[in-house]
Amino acid sequence: MMIPFIDLQRSHEGFLREYFRDLQQLFAKCEFIGAYSKMTAEFECAFAGYMGAKYAIGVASGTDALLLPMHALGIGPGDEVIMPAFGFIATADVVVRLGGRPVLVDVDPVTCNINPSLIEAKITDRTKALCPVHLFGQACDMDAIMEIAGRRGLVVIEDVAQACGSEFKGRKLGTIGRAGAFSFYPTKNLGGAGDGGMITTNDDRLAETLYKFRDHGRTPDGTYDTIGYNSRLDTVQALYLKRKLEELDDSLADRIENARLYGQLLEGLEVEVPAVPDDRSHTFNNYTIKVRDRDRLMAYLKEKGVGSAIYYREAMHLTRALAHLGYRPGDFPVSEELSRRVLSLPVWPGLKKREIERVADLVKEFLENNPVLKLA
């Protein structure tokens, strides 16, 4: 039985006929550029409604969904933005691109999200923002983060790239901070047929700036009062994503049920499965376990026809791209340990029960046949 890490074909086969009909209408109208397309505006409106946000502003990528609000909120040379040491480098590289400094904080060993108890010690007079990353689909402790931000006068920009649809105390992620940044990379909870991103906010002035920023600084009357970006969500992606948005809750329910089944099947093994606090949700963009002999287990699964993935092999402070920050091995021990132990298993919507059972059986088989070696 071949089980890929992700099967994108299953994620859209149910609505392709309707999507192709949408494309016929698009080519009849030729409204290809999202900033001027009624069809893209309809998706933005639907996304804002789903999220419970006042504004949803489509952009060209999840990276731009981080970059544009950081720029719009004034982050520039010398400014510091606090973020987790464990995660994808895009969260840091947008700060570097603006001339700022990513300030890293170690993560909680259970949730893999930023540890709020460690944030305060990293705040200086140069700190401008906190950027919590809702990693793998699980919400950060937003109460603690927002309390710190409010008390210290900092803005919060949520990185929701992996957690579209997740909630904290009944509120959708991306609507708690000043802005939320979403990625529509094909493997995300709401994945497109290419790149794309979305920024959510309830801030009128910020939204006005973001609408200009995504389109070279263009104002509604066609003049320019600032230098912006070329970062527009194109209509082809918007039509695809609008169809997928209609099915998002069902696909998230699939992910959550798949994760629940994994939890049952892996119980009692030398595996740490994801834990979800009662006050938040986890939509399992990745089902990430912590396990010994991670690389050997991954190779074993591959040999048996099962795909898996490692997010992330390096904590951010140890990447060459961020070497100029001056961090050293040992600075963030939890993040470094996670980079040695995490392994993500298939969890995508449409995965069959027998496929999940097969993966779990192989994990159990590997651990039982490869016991921990004990010194005499």
Sequence and secondary structure as in RCSB ss.txt:
>XXXX:A:sequence
MMIPFIDLQRSHEGFLREYFRDLQQLFAKCEFIGAYSKMTAEFECAFAGYMGAKYAIGVASGTDALLLPMHALGI
GPGDEVIMPAFGFIATADVVVRLGGRPVLVDVDPVTCNINPSLIEAKITDRTKALCPVHLFGQACDMDAIMEIAG
RRGLVVIEDVAQACGSEFKGRKLGTIGRAGAFSFYPTKNLGGAGDGGMITTNDDRLAETLYKFRDHGRTPDGTYD
TIGYNSRLDTVQALYLKRKLEELDDSLADRIENARLYGQLLEGLEVEVPAVPDDRSHTFNNYTIKVRDRDRLMAY
LKEKGVGSAIYYREAMHLTRALAHLGYRPGDFPVSEELSRRVLSLPVWPGLKKREIERVADLVKEFLENNPVLKL
A
>XXXX:A:secstr
  B S  HHHHHTTTHHHHHHHHHHHHHHT  SGGG HHHHHHHHHHHHHHT SEEEEES HHHHHHHHHHHTT 
 TT EEEEESSS THHHHHHHHTT EEEEE B TTT SB GGGTGGG  TTEEEE  B GGGB   HHHHHHHHH
HHT EEEEE TT TT EETTEETTSSSSEEEEE  TTSTT  SS  EEEEE  HHHHHHHHHHTBTTB TTS BS
S   B    HHHHHHHHHHHHTHHHHHHHHHHHHHHHHHHTTTSSEE     TTB B  SSEEEEETTHHHHHHH
HHHTTB  B S SS GGGSGGGGGG   TTSSHHHHHHHHHEEEE   TT  HHHHHHHHHHHHHHHHHS     
 
